[in-house]
Amino acid sequence: MNMQNKTIEMADMLRQNGKLNVVIVVLAVIFLSIVVYLFLQDKRLRSLEKKMKEKNNRN
Protein backbone atom coordinates (compact mmCIF):
# COMPACT_ATOMS: atom_id res chain seq x y z
CA MET A 1 0.00 0.00 0.00
CA ASN A 2 2.98 2.29 0.48
CA MET A 3 3.68 2.12 -3.29
CA GLN A 4 0.15 3.31 -4.03
CA ASN A 5 0.60 6.32 -1.74
CA LYS A 6 3.88 7.19 -3.50
CA THR A 7 2.14 7.05 -6.87
CA ILE A 8 -0.63 9.34 -5.67
CA GLU A 9 1.90 11.73 -4.14
CA MET A 10 3.83 11.87 -7.39
CA ALA A 11 0.66 12.65 -9.38
CA ASP A 12 -0.29 15.34 -6.88
CA MET A 13 3.19 16.86 -7.08
CA LEU A 14 3.08 16.94 -10.90
CA ARG A 15 -0.37 18.49 -10.82
CA GLN A 16 0.71 21.17 -8.32
CA ASN A 17 3.80 22.06 -10.34
CA GLY A 18 1.79 22.25 -13.55
CA LYS A 19 3.91 19.54 -15.12
CA LEU A 20 1.08 17.05 -15.48
CA ASN A 21 -0.21 19.03 -18.45
CA VAL A 22 3.22 18.83 -20.06
CA VAL A 23 3.28 15.05 -19.63
CA ILE A 24 -0.19 14.75 -21.16
CA VAL A 25 0.74 16.96 -24.12
CA VAL A 26 3.96 15.03 -24.80
CA LEU A 27 2.10 11.70 -24.71
CA ALA A 28 -0.60 13.08 -27.02
CA VAL A 29 2.00 14.33 -29.52
CA ILE A 30 3.75 10.95 -29.52
CA PHE A 31 0.45 9.10 -29.99
CA LEU A 32 -0.70 11.38 -32.80
CA SER A 33 2.68 11.11 -34.52
CA ILE A 34 2.42 7.32 -34.52
CA VAL A 35 -1.13 7.46 -35.89
CA VAL A 36 -0.14 9.84 -38.70
CA TYR A 37 2.92 7.72 -39.55
CA LEU A 38 0.82 4.54 -39.75
CA PHE A 39 -1.79 6.30 -41.89
CA LEU A 40 0.84 7.51 -44.36
CA GLN A 41 2.45 4.06 -44.53
CA ASP A 42 -0.94 2.49 -45.20
CA LYS A 43 -1.58 4.99 -47.99
CA ARG A 44 1.79 4.22 -49.61
CA LEU A 45 1.22 0.48 -49.30
CA ARG A 46 -2.20 0.74 -50.96
CA SER A 47 -0.64 2.69 -53.81
CA LEU A 48 2.08 0.06 -54.32
CA GLU A 49 -0.48 -2.76 -54.20
CA LYS A 50 -2.60 -0.99 -56.80
CA LYS A 51 0.42 -0.55 -59.10
CA MET A 52 1.35 -4.21 -58.71
CA LYS A 53 -2.18 -5.35 -59.56
CA GLU A 54 -2.23 -3.13 -62.65
CA LYS A 55 1.15 -4.47 -63.74
CA ASN A 56 0.06 -8.09 -63.23
CA ASN A 57 -3.17 -7.52 -65.15
CA ARG A 58 -1.25 -6.24 -68.18
CA ASN A 59 0.80 -9.44 -68.40
Stockholm file with secondary structure:
# STOCKHOLM 1.0

chainA/1-59         MNMQNKTIEMADMLRQNGKLNVVIVVLAVIFLSIVVYLFLQDKRLRSLEKKMKEKNNRN
#=GR chainA/1-59 SS CHHHHHHHHHHHHHHHHTHHHHHHHHHHHHHHHHHHHHHHHHHHHHHHHHHHHHHHHHC
#=GC SS_cons        CHHHHHHHHHHHHHHHHTHHHHHHHHHHHHHHHHHHHHHHHHHHHHHHHHHHHHHHHHC
//
